[in-house]
Amino acid sequence: MAKLQARVAVVTGGALGIGLAISKLFAKEGAIVQILDRNAAEMEKAVAEIVAAGGTAEAHECDVTDAARVEQVIDAIHAKHGSIGILVNNAGIAHVGNALTTTPEDFERIQRVNVFGPANCLRSTLKHMVADGKGGVILNLASCVSVMAINDRFAYATSKGAVLSMTYAVAKDFLAYNIRCNALLPGRVHTPFVDGFIAKNYPGREEEMFDKLSKAQPIGRMAKPEEMAYAALFLCSDEASFITGTGMPVDGGTLTIR
């Protein structure tokens, strides 16, 4: 039997990169995938690919920083399907800069997407999980920088540290409701975002920087989005029923064998 058969799974930022890989794999494992994203074109493309492969998915244009819109979308999903079994808080953005070079505006922008966004989705989803009394699973995408330092990630590291702490808090507060909450701590993952990031910040040095960033991880390469998706599948499945309040590194040895 499919590991997520008939479970309604909300995936934020599910149209590209890690979120898309999670959406596809969850649908393959029987989930009724609900993609929340700002990119309508990519989201519709993702849904079409999932449906063509025999899965079930629906698209919802939504900016996770807009609390009212998040609540509206989550309420509509619940009203249509009767329950929400899984929430994957994947949507996020990055930033390069230290405490001196990061402007107040950039710092706030990163926190609004990476911290307020998951909080909005948690608030709107948890109310239904609690009221329904069926339990549920929440997975937050944190990062290795939640627990380690790398150069020039002041705002981003701050946000991802908050996501990990948020994970612990939710896991503790909702134990009695049979709601599990964990986090993934990815290392560098090769996504279109990474390619764009390198092109923007290191013009003319793309190949050099890609190689450098890849080899910075002990395993000698960047992860594939699908490798994150399989870790997400495990934590959201019944196979991980005894795991909650955990930040799982999926990092090619970055945290332990540097």
C-alpha positions as CSV (number, residue, x, y, z in Angstrom):
1,M,0.0,0.0,0.0
2,A,1.1,3.6,-0.7
3,K,2.7,5.2,2.4
4,L,0.4,8.3,2.3
5,Q,-2.7,6.8,0.8
6,A,-5.6,9.3,0.7
7,R,-3.9,11.8,3.1
8,V,-4.4,15.4,2.3
9,A,-0.9,17.0,2.2
10,V,-0.3,20.7,2.0
11,V,3.1,21.7,0.6
12,T,4.1,25.3,0.5
13,G,6.4,26.4,-2.2
14,G,5.5,23.1,-3.9
15,A,6.0,24.2,-7.5
16,L,9.8,24.3,-7.7
17,G,12.9,22.7,-6.3
18,I,12.6,20.7,-3.1
19,G,8.9,21.5,-2.8
20,L,8.2,20.1,-6.3
21,A,10.1,16.9,-5.5
22,I,8.1,16.5,-2.3
23,S,4.8,17.2,-4.1
24,K,5.6,14.6,-6.8
25,L,6.8,11.9,-4.4
26,F,3.9,12.4,-1.9
27,A,1.4,12.1,-4.8
28,K,3.1,9.0,-6.0
29,E,2.7,7.6,-2.5
30,G,-1.1,8.3,-2.6
31,A,-1.4,11.7,-1.0
32,I,-3.9,14.3,-2.2
33,V,-1.4,17.0,-2.6
34,Q,-2.3,20.7,-2.1
35,I,0.4,23.0,-3.5
36,L,0.5,26.5,-2.2
37,D,2.8,28.8,-4.2
38,R,3.0,32.4,-5.6
39,N,4.1,31.2,-9.0
40,A,0.8,30.3,-10.7
41,A,2.4,29.1,-14.0
42,E,4.9,26.8,-12.4
43,M,2.3,25.5,-10.0
44,E,-0.2,24.6,-12.7
45,K,2.7,22.9,-14.6
46,A,3.5,20.9,-11.4
47,V,-0.1,19.8,-11.0
48,A,-0.3,18.8,-14.6
49,E,2.8,16.6,-14.3
50,I,1.5,15.0,-11.1
51,V,-1.9,14.2,-12.7
52,A,-0.3,12.9,-15.8
53,A,1.7,10.5,-13.7
54,G,-1.5,9.2,-12.0
55,G,-1.4,11.3,-8.9
56,T,-3.8,13.8,-7.4
57,A,-2.8,17.5,-6.8
58,E,-4.5,20.9,-6.7
59,A,-3.0,24.4,-7.0
60,H,-3.7,27.3,-4.7
61,E,-2.1,30.7,-5.4
62,C,-1.0,31.9,-2.0
63,D,1.6,34.2,-0.4
64,V,2.5,32.6,2.9
65,T,3.2,36.0,4.4
66,D,-0.4,37.0,4.0
67,A,-2.0,35.5,7.1
68,A,-5.6,36.1,6.0
69,R,-5.0,34.5,2.6
70,V,-3.3,31.5,4.2
71,E,-6.3,31.0,6.5
72,Q,-8.7,31.3,3.6
73,V,-6.9,28.7,1.5
74,I,-6.4,26.2,4.3
75,D,-10.0,26.6,5.4
76,A,-11.1,25.9,1.8
77,I,-8.9,22.8,1.5
78,H,-10.3,21.5,4.8
79,A,-13.9,22.2,3.8
80,K,-13.5,20.4,0.5
81,H,-11.6,17.3,1.7
82,G,-12.8,17.1,5.3
83,S,-9.3,16.9,6.9
84,I,-5.7,17.8,6.5
85,G,-3.2,15.1,7.5
86,I,0.1,16.7,6.6
87,L,1.6,20.1,6.4
88,V,5.1,20.7,4.8
89,N,6.4,24.2,5.4
90,N,8.8,24.4,2.5
91,A,8.4,27.9,1.1
92,G,11.4,30.1,1.9
93,I,13.9,32.6,0.5
94,A,17.7,33.2,1.0
95,H,19.9,36.2,1.5
96,V,23.6,36.9,1.4
97,G,25.0,39.4,3.9
98,N,26.4,39.8,7.4
99,A,25.2,41.9,10.3
100,L,26.6,45.1,8.8
101,T,25.7,44.6,5.2
102,T,22.1,43.3,5.7
103,T,19.7,46.2,5.6
104,P,16.8,46.4,8.0
105,E,14.4,46.0,5.0
106,D,16.2,42.8,3.9
107,F,16.3,41.4,7.4
108,E,12.5,41.9,7.8
109,R,11.7,40.5,4.4
110,I,13.6,37.2,5.1
111,Q,11.8,36.8,8.5
112,R,8.4,37.6,7.0
113,V,8.8,34.7,4.5
114,N,10.8,32.2,6.4
115,V,9.4,32.7,9.9
116,F,6.0,34.4,9.7
117,G,5.1,32.3,6.7
118,P,5.4,28.9,8.5
119,A,3.8,30.4,11.6
120,N,0.8,31.5,9.5
121,C,0.5,28.0,7.9
122,L,0.9,26.3,11.3
123,R,-1.8,28.4,12.9
124,S,-4.3,27.8,10.1
125,T,-3.6,24.1,9.8
126,L,-3.3,23.2,13.5
127,K,-6.7,24.5,14.4
128,H,-8.2,21.9,12.0
129,M,-5.9,19.1,13.1
130,V,-6.8,19.8,16.7
131,A,-10.6,20.1,16.1
132,D,-10.8,17.0,13.9
133,G,-9.1,14.9,16.6
134,K,-7.3,12.7,14.0
135,G,-3.8,13.8,14.6
136,G,-1.4,14.9,11.9
137,V,2.1,15.4,10.8
138,I,4.0,18.7,10.3
139,L,7.4,19.0,8.6
140,N,9.3,22.2,8.6
141,L,12.2,22.9,6.2
142,A,15.0,24.3,8.4
143,S,18.6,24.2,7.4
144,C,22.1,23.2,8.5
145,V,22.6,26.8,9.3
146,S,19.9,26.4,12.0
147,V,22.7,24.9,14.1
148,M,26.0,26.0,12.5
149,A,27.6,29.1,11.1
150,I,28.6,29.8,7.5
151,N,29.8,33.2,6.1
152,D,27.3,35.9,5.2
153,R,24.0,34.3,6.1
154,F,23.0,36.6,9.0
155,A,19.3,37.0,8.2
156,Y,18.9,33.6,6.6
157,A,20.5,31.8,9.6
158,T,18.4,33.8,12.0
159,S,15.2,32.7,10.2
160,K,16.2,29.0,10.0
161,G,17.2,28.9,13.7
162,A,13.7,30.2,14.4
163,V,12.1,27.5,12.2
164,L,13.9,24.8,14.2
165,S,12.8,26.3,17.5
166,M,9.3,26.6,16.2
167,T,9.5,22.9,15.4
168,Y,10.4,22.0,19.0
169,A,7.6,24.2,20.4
170,V,4.9,22.8,18.2
171,A,6.0,19.2,18.9
172,K,5.8,19.9,22.6
173,D,2.5,21.8,22.6
174,F,0.6,19.3,20.5
175,L,1.7,16.0,21.8
176,A,-1.6,15.3,23.4
177,Y,-3.4,15.8,20.0
178,N,-1.3,13.1,18.3
179,I,0.4,15.7,16.1
180,R,4.0,15.1,15.3
181,C,6.3,17.9,14.2
182,N,9.8,17.6,12.8
183,A,12.3,19.5,10.7
184,L,14.6,18.7,7.9
185,L,18.1,20.3,8.0
186,P,19.3,20.2,4.4
187,G,22.8,20.9,3.3
188,R,23.2,22.5,-0.1
189,V,20.7,21.2,-2.6
190,H,21.0,21.7,-6.4
191,T,17.8,23.5,-7.4
192,P,17.0,26.2,-10.0
193,F,17.2,28.6,-7.0
194,V,20.9,27.7,-6.5
195,D,21.7,28.2,-10.1
196,G,20.0,31.6,-10.0
197,F,21.7,32.5,-6.8
198,I,25.2,31.7,-8.2
199,A,24.5,33.6,-11.4
200,K,23.3,36.7,-9.5
201,N,26.1,36.8,-6.9
202,Y,29.0,35.4,-8.9
203,P,28.6,36.6,-12.5
204,G,31.3,35.1,-14.8
205,R,32.3,32.6,-12.1
206,E,29.3,30.3,-12.2
207,E,31.2,27.0,-12.9
208,E,33.9,27.8,-10.4
209,M,31.5,28.7,-7.6
210,F,29.2,25.7,-8.3
211,D,32.2,23.4,-7.9
212,K,33.4,25.2,-4.8
213,L,30.0,25.0,-3.1
214,S,29.5,21.4,-4.1
215,K,32.9,20.3,-2.7
216,A,32.3,22.2,0.5
217,Q,30.2,19.3,1.7
218,P,32.1,16.3,2.9
219,I,30.2,14.0,0.5
220,G,31.6,16.1,-2.4
221,R,28.5,17.2,-4.1
222,M,25.2,19.0,-3.7
223,A,22.1,17.0,-2.9
224,K,19.3,16.3,-5.4
225,P,15.8,17.6,-4.5
226,E,14.6,14.0,-4.6
227,E,16.9,13.1,-1.8
228,M,15.2,15.7,0.4
229,A,11.8,14.4,-0.7
230,Y,12.6,10.8,0.4
231,A,13.6,12.1,3.8
232,A,10.4,14.1,4.0
233,L,8.4,11.1,3.0
234,F,9.9,9.1,5.8
235,L,9.2,11.7,8.5
236,C,5.6,12.2,7.3
237,S,4.8,8.5,7.0
238,D,3.8,6.0,9.7
239,E,7.3,4.6,9.6
240,A,8.3,7.6,11.6
241,S,5.5,7.4,14.1
242,F,7.9,7.5,17.1
243,I,9.7,10.6,15.9
244,T,8.7,14.1,16.9
245,G,10.5,17.2,17.9
246,T,13.6,16.3,15.8
247,G,15.7,18.2,13.4
248,M,17.0,15.6,10.9
249,P,20.2,16.6,9.0
250,V,20.2,15.5,5.4
251,D,23.5,17.2,4.7
252,G,26.1,14.9,3.2
253,G,28.0,14.9,6.5
254,T,28.3,18.6,6.8
255,L,27.4,18.8,10.5
256,T,29.4,15.8,11.7
257,I,32.4,15.1,9.4
258,R,33.7,18.5,8.3
